[in-house]
Amino acid sequence: MLELSDTTIGLCYLVASVLFILSLKGLSSAKTSNAGSLYGIIGMAIAVGATVFSPSVLSYTEILAALVAGGFVGTVIALRIDMTALPQLMAGFHSLVGLAAVFVAAAAFSNPEPFGIGSIGNIHTGSLVEMSLGIAIGAVTFTGSIIAFGKLQGFISGKPVTYPLQHPLNALLGAAMVGLIVSFAMTGSETTLVAITAIALLLGILLIIPIGGADMPVIVSMLNSYSGWAAAGIGFTLNNHLLIITGALVGSSGAILSYIMCKGMNRSFINVLLGGFGGDDAAASAGGSSSGEQKPHKAGSAEDAAFILQNAESVIIVPGYGMAVAQAQHALREMTDVLRESGTKVRFAIHPVAGRMPGHMNVLLAEANVPYEDVLELEDINRDFPTTDVAFVIGANDVTNPLAKTDPASPIYGMPILDVENAKTVLFVKRSLSPGYAGVDNEVFYRENTMMLFGDAKKMCEDIIKAVEG
């Protein structure tokens, strides 16, 4: 079997690191995202190849079995996954990265000689610190990602789950874990390492369970950062420079993205790190869900919407998770083409947390070949709603709810929203008057300038196209 020299492996790792950096740069823009993905694929192929053909490999049987099994499972998932399930898929992948960090650290502790970090009972102090941090961050990432997956998939309620003394308990567990890490670095006790793992697993659950559904995109991004730092910590234990670089890239980029999203949502970045936002007792008690009372509202048909859209000079479309569920992006693109042919100015407004993960709506619109220049972020388009004839909201809810500005008891209070209610007419495509993912009734439904278009988002767009063309 081919074996690469240490110099060649180091060179391969360097090339892979550069490609990963280029990948992140490419993924920062929709226009260059395809190139960014390609750089990442090539970089990972080089990294895996260099590792597989390392002289330190003693047996290829287990490695080939893992590559075949992992490649098969990954291919099946990639072929079968729906775009709407990408957020929970990301959360699931993050959990696996965290679990891998725990397993690698445990393996290094039980058999340190092959890792070059000492012998059993006499592991280097620096390595003890590295593996304990890797286990702590990895365990938090694992259980936290499982909870996030459950909330996104619907196995666990999207509402904040709060309990008395929530924050003091989290602080106590955090302090205890730090103390145990110091103790483990001094003694190398197996019992202490087990205690660190147990506390970290519990802390991952307690940090994420109080987070409300509307804030889950930030949590997915933050867990991505945690998984990167866990990988970087284990990279030090394995003395693997590429793993350190890759983990640091993922960790830092995830943290920066989370900070940007928190700023866009008017949330505290520190509270995200500590699991403290979206979970206040007042917010939880407010719950936000409607009392079940049927408020007066206006409902219209596709023909009504077509008439209004045909007579509009400017339209802003606000997509949300409902569009993703209905796979309505292609029909929506066709509808915008029809409107533009009649001289209507059409643009798209994207909220930072529209959908259930960062960039969810941008990916869907790019898939439908919506021009990048027509897709604008909240801060770039929000001021245009008062001079817009029609705000066409398709499947969005919490990100358009004025209660975020007016009700301090609401779990979404303080989150910047798209001010669709300021448009001359609001056409709101939704299956029913049910509240959004955060469980908060939307005041826009009952405004005098709002017309509700009940039904499947894709079919509604198709019916509007037929009415306009007819």
C-alpha positions in Angstrom: 0.0 0.0 0.0 1.3 3.5 -0.9 2.8 5.4 2.1 3.5 9.1 2.1 6.4 10.7 3.8 5.8 13.1 6.7 6.9 16.0 4.5 4.4 15.1 1.8 1.6 14.7 4.4 2.5 18.1 5.9 2.3 19.6 2.4 -1.0 18.0 1.7 -2.4 19.3 5.0 -1.2 22.8 4.1 -2.9 22.7 0.7 -6.1 21.3 2.3 -6.0 24.2 4.9 -5.7 26.8 2.1 -8.6 25.2 0.3 -10.8 25.2 3.4 -10.1 28.9 3.9 -11.0 29.5 0.2 -14.1 27.4 0.8 -15.3 29.6 3.6 -14.6 32.7 1.6 -16.6 31.3 -1.4 -19.5 30.3 0.8 -19.8 33.9 2.1 -21.6 34.9 -1.1 -24.4 33.2 -3.1 -22.6 34.1 -6.3 -19.4 32.2 -5.3 -21.0 29.4 -3.2 -20.6 26.7 -5.8 -16.8 27.4 -6.1 -16.6 27.5 -2.3 -18.3 24.0 -2.0 -15.9 22.7 -4.6 -12.9 24.0 -2.8 -14.1 22.3 0.4 -14.7 19.0 -1.3 -11.2 18.9 -2.9 -9.6 20.0 0.4 -11.4 17.2 2.3 -10.4 14.6 -0.3 -6.8 15.7 0.0 -6.9 15.6 3.8 -8.5 12.2 4.0 -6.1 10.8 1.4 -3.1 12.1 3.2 -4.3 10.6 6.5 -5.2 7.2 5.0 -1.8 6.8 3.4 0.1 7.9 6.5 3.0 5.6 7.7 1.3 5.5 11.1 -1.7 3.5 9.8 -1.4 -0.1 11.0 -4.5 -1.6 9.4 -6.6 -0.5 6.5 -9.5 -2.9 7.1 -11.2 -0.7 9.7 -10.5 2.5 7.8 -11.9 1.2 4.5 -15.0 -0.2 6.3 -15.6 3.2 7.9 -15.1 5.0 4.6 -17.5 2.7 2.8 -20.1 2.8 5.6 -19.9 6.6 6.0 -19.8 7.3 2.3 -22.9 5.1 1.8 -24.9 6.7 4.6 -23.9 10.2 3.5 -24.8 9.5 -0.1 -28.2 8.1 0.9 -28.9 11.1 3.1 -27.8 13.6 0.4 -30.1 12.0 -2.1 -33.1 11.7 0.1 -33.0 14.9 2.3 -35.5 17.6 1.6 -34.4 21.3 1.6 -36.8 21.8 4.5 -34.9 19.3 6.6 -31.5 20.8 6.2 -31.5 22.7 9.6 -32.1 19.5 11.5 -29.6 17.7 9.3 -27.0 20.2 10.3 -27.9 19.8 14.0 -27.6 16.0 13.6 -24.1 16.3 11.9 -23.0 18.7 14.7 -24.0 16.1 17.3 -21.8 13.5 15.5 -18.8 15.8 15.5 -19.2 16.4 19.2 -19.6 12.6 19.9 -16.5 11.9 17.8 -14.5 14.4 19.9 -15.6 12.6 23.1 -14.7 9.1 21.7 -11.2 10.3 20.4 -10.4 11.9 23.7 -11.5 8.8 25.6 -9.4 6.6 23.3 -6.4 8.8 23.9 -6.8 8.6 27.6 -7.2 4.9 27.7 -4.2 4.2 25.3 -2.0 7.3 25.3 1.2 5.7 23.9 0.2 5.7 20.2 -0.7 9.3 20.5 2.7 10.2 21.8 1.2 12.0 24.9 2.7 9.8 27.6 1.8 6.5 29.2 -1.2 5.2 31.2 -1.1 7.0 34.5 1.5 9.4 33.3 -0.1 11.5 30.6 1.4 15.0 29.9 -0.4 17.7 31.7 -1.0 19.7 28.6 -2.6 16.7 26.9 -4.8 16.2 29.9 -6.1 19.8 29.6 -6.6 19.3 25.8 -8.6 16.1 26.1 -10.7 17.3 29.0 -11.6 20.4 27.0 -12.3 18.3 23.9 -14.6 16.0 25.9 -16.4 18.9 27.7 -17.1 20.9 24.5 -17.8 17.7 22.5 -20.3 16.4 25.1 -22.1 19.8 25.3 -22.3 19.9 21.5 -23.6 16.3 21.3 -26.6 16.7 23.7 -27.3 20.3 22.7 -27.4 19.3 19.0 -29.8 16.4 19.8 -32.1 18.8 21.6 -31.9 21.3 18.7 -32.7 18.4 16.3 -35.7 17.5 18.3 -37.1 21.0 18.4 -36.5 21.5 14.6 -38.0 18.1 13.8 -41.0 18.6 16.1 -40.1 15.8 18.6 -39.7 18.5 21.3 -41.8 21.6 21.7 -40.5 24.7 20.1 -41.6 26.8 23.1 -39.0 27.7 25.7 -38.8 25.0 28.5 -38.0 26.9 31.7 -37.7 25.9 35.3 -36.9 27.6 38.6 -33.3 28.6 39.3 -32.4 27.8 35.7 -29.5 30.3 35.3 -28.0 29.6 38.8 -28.0 25.9 38.1 -26.3 26.3 34.7 -23.7 28.6 36.3 -23.1 26.0 39.1 -22.7 23.2 36.7 -20.3 25.3 34.5 -18.2 26.2 37.6 -18.2 22.6 38.7 -17.0 21.5 35.2 -14.2 24.0 35.2 -13.1 22.9 38.7 -13.1 19.2 37.6 -11.0 20.1 34.5 -8.4 21.7 36.7 -8.5 18.7 39.0 -8.2 16.3 36.1 -5.2 18.2 34.7 -3.5 17.8 38.1 -4.4 14.1 38.8 -5.4 12.4 35.6 -8.2 10.6 37.4 -10.5 8.5 35.3 -13.4 9.2 37.7 -12.9 12.9 37.3 -13.0 12.5 33.5 -16.2 10.6 33.7 -17.7 13.3 35.9 -16.7 16.0 33.4 -18.4 14.0 30.6 -21.6 13.5 32.6 -21.8 17.2 33.6 -21.1 18.3 30.0 -23.8 16.0 28.6 -26.3 17.4 31.1 -25.3 21.0 30.5 -25.8 20.6 26.8 -29.4 19.7 27.4 -30.0 22.5 30.0 -28.5 25.2 27.8 -30.6 24.4 24.7 -33.9 23.3 26.1 -34.9 26.9 27.3 -34.3 28.3 23.8 -37.5 29.2 21.9 -38.1 28.0 18.3 -37.8 31.5 16.8 -34.2 31.7 18.1 -33.2 28.2 16.9 -31.3 29.4 13.8 -28.8 31.2 16.1 -28.5 28.0 18.1 -27.7 25.9 15.0 -25.0 28.4 14.1 -23.6 28.4 17.7 -23.6 24.6 17.9 -21.7 24.6 14.6 -19.1 26.8 16.3 -19.0 24.4 19.3 -18.3 21.4 17.1 -15.4 23.3 15.5 -13.8 24.1 18.8 -14.3 20.5 19.9 -12.5 19.3 16.8 -9.7 21.8 17.4 -9.2 20.6 20.9 -8.9 17.0 19.8 -6.5 18.2 17.1 -4.1 19.2 19.8 -4.4 15.8 21.5 -3.7 14.0 18.2 -1.0 16.5 17.2 -2.8 16.9 13.9 -2.3 20.4 12.6 -5.0 20.2 9.9 -7.6 19.2 12.5 -6.5 22.2 14.6 -6.8 24.6 11.7 -10.1 23.2 10.4 -11.6 23.2 13.8 -10.5 26.7 14.5 -11.9 27.8 11.1 -15.3 26.2 11.8 -15.4 27.4 15.4 -14.4 31.0 14.7 -16.6 31.4 11.6 -19.6 29.9 13.4 -19.1 32.2 16.3 -18.8 35.3 14.0 -22.0 34.2 12.2 -23.8 33.8 15.5 -22.7 37.2 16.6 -23.9 38.8 13.3 -27.3 37.0 13.7 -27.6 38.0 17.4 -26.9 41.6 16.4 -29.6 41.4 13.6 -32.1 39.9 16.1 -31.2 42.3 19.0 -30.1 39.4 21.1 -27.2 39.2 23.6 -24.3 37.1 22.2 -23.3 36.3 25.8 -26.8 35.0 26.6 -26.6 32.7 23.6 -23.3 31.3 24.8 -24.8 30.7 28.2 -28.2 29.4 27.0 -30.0 32.4 28.5 -32.1 33.9 25.8 -35.6 33.0 24.8 -36.0 31.4 28.1 -37.1 34.0 30.6 -40.1 33.0 32.8 -42.0 36.0 31.6 -41.6 35.2 28.0 -42.4 31.6 28.6 -45.6 32.4 30.5 -46.6 34.8 27.8 -46.3 31.9 25.4 -47.7 34.1 22.8 -50.2 31.7 21.4 -53.6 33.0 20.7 -56.4 32.3 23.0 -58.3 30.5 20.2 -60.7 33.5 19.8 -61.5 34.0 16.1 -60.6 37.6 15.3 -62.0 39.4 12.3 -59.8 39.2 9.2 -60.1 39.5 5.4 -59.6 36.4 3.3 -59.2 36.5 -0.5 -58.7 34.2 -3.5 -55.9 33.9 -6.0 -58.0 36.0 -8.4 -58.2 38.8 -5.8 -54.5 38.6 -5.3 -53.8 38.6 -9.1 -55.9 41.8 -9.5 -54.1 43.6 -6.7 -50.6 42.5 -8.0 -51.4 43.4 -11.6 -52.3 47.0 -10.5 -49.2 47.4 -8.3 -46.1 49.3 -9.4 -43.9 47.8 -6.7 -44.0 44.5 -4.8 -41.8 43.2 -2.1 -41.9 39.4 -1.5 -41.1 38.0 2.0 -40.4 34.3 1.9 -40.4 32.1 5.0 -40.4 28.5 6.1 -43.8 27.9 4.7 -42.5 28.5 1.2 -39.8 25.9 1.9 -42.3 23.3 3.1 -44.4 23.8 0.1 -41.4 23.9 -2.3 -43.0 27.0 -3.8 -39.8 28.8 -4.8 -40.0 27.8 -8.5 -43.6 28.8 -8.8 -42.8 32.0 -7.0 -40.0 32.8 -9.4 -42.4 32.2 -12.3 -45.0 34.5 -10.7 -42.4 37.3 -10.4 -41.4 36.9 -14.0 -45.1 37.3 -15.1 -45.4 40.5 -12.9 -42.1 41.9 -14.3 -43.4 41.4 -17.8 -46.2 43.8 -17.0 -43.8 46.4 -15.7 -44.0 45.7 -11.9 -40.9 46.2 -9.8 -40.4 43.0 -7.7 -37.8 42.5 -5.0 -37.3 39.9 -2.2 -36.8 40.8 1.5 -34.8 38.3 3.6 -34.8 38.3 7.4 -31.6 37.1 9.0 -33.5 34.1 10.6 -36.1 33.4 8.0 -36.4 29.6 7.8 -34.7 27.5 10.3 -31.0 28.1 9.6 -28.8 30.9 8.4 -29.2 31.5 4.6 -32.1 29.0 4.3 -34.2 31.4 2.1 -31.2 32.5 0.0 -30.4 28.9 -0.9 -34.0 28.2 -2.0 -34.2 31.3 -4.1 -30.9 30.7 -5.7 -32.1 27.2 -6.5 -35.0 28.8 -8.4 -32.6 31.1 -10.2 -33.8 34.3 -8.6 -31.2 37.0 -9.5 -28.9 37.7 -6.6 -29.4 41.5 -7.0 -33.1 41.1 -6.3 -32.6 39.5 -2.9 -32.1 42.1 -0.2 -31.4 41.8 3.5 -33.6 43.4 6.2 -31.5 46.4 6.8 -31.3 47.2 3.1 -35.1 47.0 2.3 -37.0 47.6 5.5 -37.3 51.4 4.9 -38.9 50.7 1.5 -42.1 49.1 2.8 -44.0 52.4 3.4 -43.6 53.3 -0.3 -44.4 49.8 -1.6 -47.8 48.9 -3.1 -47.8 45.2 -2.0 -46.0 43.2 0.5 -46.4 39.5 -0.6 -45.6 37.4 2.5 -45.4 33.7 1.6 -44.9 31.3 4.5 -43.2 33.8 6.9 -44.7 34.6 10.3 -42.6 35.5 13.3 -40.2 37.6 11.3 -43.1 39.9 10.3 -44.9 40.1 13.7 -45.2 43.7 15.1 -45.5 42.3 18.6 -41.7 42.0 18.5 -41.7 45.8 18.8 -44.7 46.4 21.1 -45.1 43.6 23.6 -42.3 43.3 26.2 -43.8 40.0 27.4 -43.6 38.3 24.1 -40.8 35.7 23.5 -39.9 37.5 20.3 -39.7 41.0 21.8 -36.7 42.9 20.7 -36.2 40.9 17.5 -36.0 43.2 14.4 -38.8 42.4 12.0 -39.6 43.1 8.4 -42.2 46.0 8.6 -44.6 44.5 6.0 -47.6 46.1 7.8 -46.4 49.5 6.5 -47.0 48.5 2.9 -50.2 49.8 1.3 -51.5 46.2 0.9 -50.3 43.0 2.6 -51.0 39.7 0.9 -50.3 36.9 3.4 -50.1 33.4 2.1 -50.6 30.9 4.9 -52.5 27.6 5.5 -54.4 29.0 8.5 -54.3 31.7 11.2 -52.2 29.5 13.5 -49.3 31.2 15.2 -45.7 30.9 14.0 -42.9 28.6 15.3 -42.5 30.8 18.4 -46.2 30.3 19.2 -47.1 34.0 18.9 -50.2 35.2 17.2 -49.4 37.7 14.4 -51.2 41.0 14.5 -50.6 41.6 10.8 -53.3 38.9 10.0 -56.0 41.2 11.4 -54.9 44.6 9.9 -57.3 46.4 7.6 -54.7 46.5 4.8 -54.1 42.7 5.0 -55.7 40.0 2.9 -55.1 36.4 3.9 -54.6 33.9 1.1 -55.3 30.5 2.7 -53.9 27.4 1.1 -50.7 25.7 0.0 -48.1 28.3 -1.0 -47.1 26.5 -4.3 -50.6 26.1 -5.5 -51.5 29.7 -4.5 -48.6 31.0 -6.7 -49.7 28.8 -9.6 -53.3 29.9 -9.3 -52.2 33.6 -9.2 -50.1 33.0 -12.4 -53.1 31.5 -14.1 -55.3 34.4 -13.0 -52.8 37.0 -14.2 -52.3 35.4 -17.6 -56.0 34.8 -18.0 
